[in-house]
Amino acid sequence: MNETITLNVNGMKCGGCENNVISKLSAMAGISQVTASSKSNEVSVEFDNSVVTLAAISAAITDAGYTVSAA
């Protein structure tokens, strides 16, 4: 079932950071849409929660070098 969540992501400073997060998440199975804003420190993710978990999404963002907390 598709779900959309917005996460607070600290550490994104520019468009390159946004693209890094978008690329990393878009490559994951079960994720259909990602938007990222370094200005608002938010990442919005639409995903199939039967394929990918919120924990896996958060871990991928953390692995990319950013800090995540639920909005």
C-alpha positions as CSV (number, residue, x, y, z in Angstrom):
1,M,0.0,0.0,0.0
2,N,1.4,3.4,-0.9
3,E,2.2,5.8,1.8
4,T,3.7,9.3,1.8
5,I,5.9,10.6,4.6
6,T,7.8,13.9,5.1
7,L,11.0,13.6,7.1
8,N,13.1,16.4,8.5
9,V,16.6,15.9,7.1
10,N,19.4,18.0,8.5
11,G,22.7,18.5,6.7
12,M,21.4,19.2,3.2
13,K,23.0,22.5,2.1
14,C,22.4,22.8,-1.6
15,G,20.9,21.3,-4.8
16,G,23.6,18.8,-4.9
17,C,22.6,17.5,-1.5
18,E,19.0,17.3,-2.6
19,N,20.0,15.4,-5.8
20,N,22.1,13.0,-3.7
21,V,19.2,12.1,-1.4
22,I,16.7,11.9,-4.4
23,S,19.1,9.6,-6.3
24,K,19.8,7.3,-3.4
25,L,16.1,6.9,-2.5
26,S,14.9,6.7,-6.1
27,A,17.2,3.7,-6.6
28,M,15.4,1.7,-3.9
29,A,12.7,-0.8,-4.7
30,G,9.2,0.3,-3.6
31,I,9.9,4.1,-3.8
32,S,7.8,5.8,-6.4
33,Q,8.5,9.5,-5.8
34,V,11.0,11.6,-3.8
35,T,11.3,15.4,-3.4
36,A,13.9,17.1,-1.3
37,S,14.3,20.7,-0.1
38,S,17.5,22.0,1.5
39,K,15.7,25.3,2.2
40,S,13.1,23.6,4.4
41,N,15.2,20.6,5.4
42,E,12.5,18.2,4.3
43,V,12.4,15.1,2.2
44,S,9.0,13.7,1.0
45,V,8.8,10.1,0.0
46,E,6.0,8.2,-1.6
47,F,6.6,4.4,-1.1
48,D,5.0,1.0,-1.0
49,N,5.2,0.0,2.6
50,S,4.8,-3.7,1.7
51,V,8.2,-3.4,-0.2
52,V,10.3,-0.9,1.8
53,T,10.1,0.3,5.4
54,L,10.5,3.7,6.9
55,A,13.5,2.4,8.8
56,A,15.2,1.4,5.5
57,I,14.4,4.9,4.0
58,S,15.8,6.6,7.0
59,A,18.9,4.4,7.0
60,A,19.6,5.2,3.3
61,I,19.4,8.9,4.1
62,T,21.7,8.5,7.1
63,D,24.1,6.4,5.0
64,A,24.2,9.4,2.5
65,G,25.5,11.6,5.4
66,Y,22.4,13.3,6.6
67,T,20.5,13.3,9.9
68,V,16.8,12.2,9.8
69,S,13.9,12.8,12.2
70,A,10.1,12.5,11.6
71,A,8.3,15.7,10.7
